[in-house]
Amino acid sequence: MNFDPTEGQLRWRDLARDFARTEIAPRAAQLDREQKFPYDIVAEMARLGLMGLTLPEEYGGSGGDFVGYNLALEEISRADTSVGITMEAHISLGCAPLAAYGTPEQKERYLAPCASGESLWAFGLTEENAGTDAGGTETTAEIEGGEWVVNGSKKWITNGGTDITAGVTAIARTGLRENGKPELTAIILPQSTPGFSRGPGYEKLGWRASDQRQLYFEGCRVPEENTLGERGRGFSQFLQTLDAGRVAVGALSVGLAQACLDEALSRAKERHQFGRAIAEFQAIQFKLADMAMEVEIARNMVLKAAWMKDQGRPFGREASMAKVFASETAKRAADQAVQIWGGEGFMEGSAVARYWRQVKINEIGEGTSEINRQIIARSLLTESPEEVKTKLTAQ
Ligand SMILES: Cc1cc2nc3c(=O)[nH]c(=O)nc-3n(C[C@H](O)[C@H](O)[C@H](O)COP(=O)(O)OP(=O)(O)OC[C@H]3O[C@@H](n4cnc5c(N)ncnc54)[C@H](O)[C@@H]3O)c2cc1C
């Protein structure tokens, strides 16, 4: 077994690490305070190829693999998880479905301007009455004279309303299946479509320098050719999209957990009580050791799931495991980092207070921990114990 990343993967990690340390980390607190989308940072990340890391070179992307992408995401999130989610949502949620299911014409028209990161693309699944249960989708699309007419709204759509957002792939109800369940179809909606509007940004606990909006579609007309993939395949498309997204949210969580460990370590060495550094107390050492162990496990889980995707193997269960474990690791790490910082950690000016606020969303976005645990349990229950054992130990 080889745990060494390839040269190409290390190049992405180091590029992201250098940029994140010098250009993002020094501004993270201010970006969070001012809740401003960092256009200049995103433009520079696009120039470096980070905003199109896994997207096909043919359409202007960087053609990197999924492991390299997750290594890079970890580094960006370690500096600022808000910038991390902007990159992740653009690549994994916005562009990856266009690359996977788009026709050559759709890729030329919609993916090409976004694969370089010059423009952003968003993914619109969630609605007021369709959160975990996407079957509750109320946005409708009907064919009229060779065009889709889309009506409805979406909620909390990341990158949905920046000045450089080119459009969204929206999941809409396009009919009923024979089994009585809704037929869901993915439809490409450029931002410039008449009837497409967006709400103001939200006041949030974390990811405050990233963009989330409510999107409204009032009689939006787009050609029938704007169907992404086959009509009625929207459900299976977003399940696959979310599998990959979950690995990436795992990477964002590992980055944040590592940032908590970084801050906890430096404070433990600097802060003196009872005439010595608090790092000399075993109670503090054990906290640091537990944080380091969990970060190590979470990172390995994320990279294993990413590697399985790169190998073309099924990775859905590993994606859910990585997301749940990494997001919960990050939450515990943020909690312990504040504890080690003591009262200073409770002050808004401290980085660990910011991490403590930011960390919660990782247990919610792209499938809650409850749903991911169900996916894991279901996969165990539908396979024979032998199959499960072989997969868990030999992959
Ligand atoms: C900052 C942010 C960014 C987001 N970005 C996007 C985006 O870009 N695109 C997009 O489409 N969506 C986006 N979302 C939506 C996100 O994916 C949803 O919030 C998430 O899927 C959960 O849905 P919900 O919040 O409506 O929770 P609900 O579905 O209302 O769930 C509430 C609680 O009930 C539990 N629950 C629900 N059903 C079950 C069940 N069957 N069994 C056990 N427990 C259950 C959940 O686990 C959760 O704990 C974003 C959300 C936020 C907050």
The ligand as a Tripos MOL2 file, in Angstrom:
@<TRIPOS>MOLECULE
LIG
   53    58     1     0     0
SMALL
NO_CHARGES

@<TRIPOS>ATOM
      1 C1        -24.9130   27.6480    3.9370 C.3       1 LIG1
      2 C2        -25.6740   26.6380    3.1140 C.ar      1 LIG1
      3 C3        -25.3050   26.3900    1.7970 C.ar      1 LIG1
      4 C4        -26.0480   25.4960    1.0040 C.ar      1 LIG1
      5 N1        -25.7450   25.3400   -0.3310 N.ar      1 LIG1
      6 C5        -26.5980   24.6270   -1.1180 C.ar      1 LIG1
      7 C6        -26.4230   24.5880   -2.5460 C.ar      1 LIG1
      8 O1        -25.4780   25.1620   -3.0980 O.2       1 LIG1
      9 N2        -27.3430   23.9220   -3.2870 N.ar      1 LIG1
     10 C7        -28.3980   23.2680   -2.7220 C.ar      1 LIG1
     11 O2        -29.1970   22.6950   -3.4610 O.2       1 LIG1
     12 N3        -28.5650   23.2600   -1.3820 N.ar      1 LIG1
     13 C8        -27.7130   23.9330   -0.5600 C.ar      1 LIG1
     14 N4        -27.8910   23.9470    0.7940 N.ar      1 LIG1
     15 C9        -28.9460   23.1430    1.3900 C.3       1 LIG1
     16 C10       -28.4550   21.9570    2.2020 C.3       1 LIG1
     17 O3        -27.9690   20.9620    1.3490 O.3       1 LIG1
     18 C11       -29.5990   21.5180    3.1160 C.3       1 LIG1
     19 O4        -29.6260   22.4400    4.1890 O.3       1 LIG1
     20 C12       -29.4680   20.1050    3.6310 C.3       1 LIG1
     21 O5        -29.6130   19.1890    2.5920 O.3       1 LIG1
     22 C13       -30.5270   19.7640    4.6920 C.3       1 LIG1
     23 O6        -31.7990   20.1900    4.3580 O.3       1 LIG1
     24 P1        -32.6040   21.1290    5.3900 P.3       1 LIG1
     25 O7        -31.6790   22.1670    5.8880 O.co2     1 LIG1
     26 O8        -33.8590   21.5780    4.7600 O.co2     1 LIG1
     27 O9        -32.9260   20.1800    6.6370 O.3       1 LIG1
     28 P2        -34.2070   19.2700    6.8490 P.3       1 LIG1
     29 O10       -34.3990   18.3540    5.6860 O.co2     1 LIG1
     30 O11       -35.3600   20.1350    7.2460 O.co2     1 LIG1
     31 O12       -33.7570   18.3910    8.0840 O.3       1 LIG1
     32 C14       -33.8450   18.8730    9.4280 C.3       1 LIG1
     33 C15       -33.3390   17.7680   10.3550 C.3       1 LIG1
     34 O13       -34.1440   16.5780   10.1890 O.3       1 LIG1
     35 C16       -33.3120   15.4790    9.8650 C.3       1 LIG1
     36 N5        -33.9910   14.5800    8.9310 N.ar      1 LIG1
     37 C17       -34.6730   14.9010    7.8000 C.ar      1 LIG1
     38 N6        -35.1540   13.7970    7.2130 N.ar      1 LIG1
     39 C18       -34.7540   12.7400    7.9660 C.ar      1 LIG1
     40 C19       -34.9160   11.3270    7.8890 C.ar      1 LIG1
     41 N7        -35.5660   10.7590    6.8680 N.pl3     1 LIG1
     42 N8        -34.3870   10.5760    8.8570 N.ar      1 LIG1
     43 C20       -33.6890   11.1260    9.8850 C.ar      1 LIG1
     44 N9        -33.5060   12.4520   10.0260 N.ar      1 LIG1
     45 C21       -34.0210   13.2420    9.0690 C.ar      1 LIG1
     46 C22       -32.0700   16.0830    9.2120 C.3       1 LIG1
     47 O14       -30.9570   15.2230    9.2880 O.3       1 LIG1
     48 C23       -31.8960   17.3610   10.0460 C.3       1 LIG1
     49 O15       -31.2260   17.0530   11.2400 O.3       1 LIG1
     50 C24       -27.1450   24.8050    1.5870 C.ar      1 LIG1
     51 C25       -27.4780   25.0270    2.9370 C.ar      1 LIG1
     52 C26       -26.7870   25.9510    3.6860 C.ar      1 LIG1
     53 C27       -27.2290   26.1990    5.1160 C.3       1 LIG1
@<TRIPOS>BOND
     1     1     2 1
     2     2     3 ar
     3     2    52 ar
     4     3     4 ar
     5     4     5 ar
     6     4    50 ar
     7     5     6 ar
     8     6     7 ar
     9     6    13 1
    10     7     8 2
    11     7     9 ar
    12     9    10 ar
    13    10    11 2
    14    10    12 ar
    15    12    13 ar
    16    13    14 ar
    17    14    15 1
    18    14    50 ar
    19    15    16 1
    20    16    17 1
    21    16    18 1
    22    18    19 1
    23    18    20 1
    24    20    21 1
    25    20    22 1
    26    22    23 1
    27    23    24 1
    28    24    25 2
    29    24    26 1
    30    24    27 1
    31    27    28 1
    32    28    29 2
    33    28    30 1
    34    28    31 1
    35    31    32 1
    36    32    33 1
    37    33    34 1
    38    33    48 1
    39    34    35 1
    40    35    36 1
    41    35    46 1
    42    36    37 ar
    43    36    45 ar
    44    37    38 ar
    45    38    39 ar
    46    39    40 ar
    47    39    45 ar
    48    40    41 1
    49    40    42 ar
    50    42    43 ar
    51    43    44 ar
    52    44    45 ar
    53    46    47 1
    54    46    48 1
    55    48    49 1
    56    50    51 ar
    57    51    52 ar
    58    52    53 1
@<TRIPOS>SUBSTRUCTURE
     1 LIG1         1 GROUP 0 **** ****
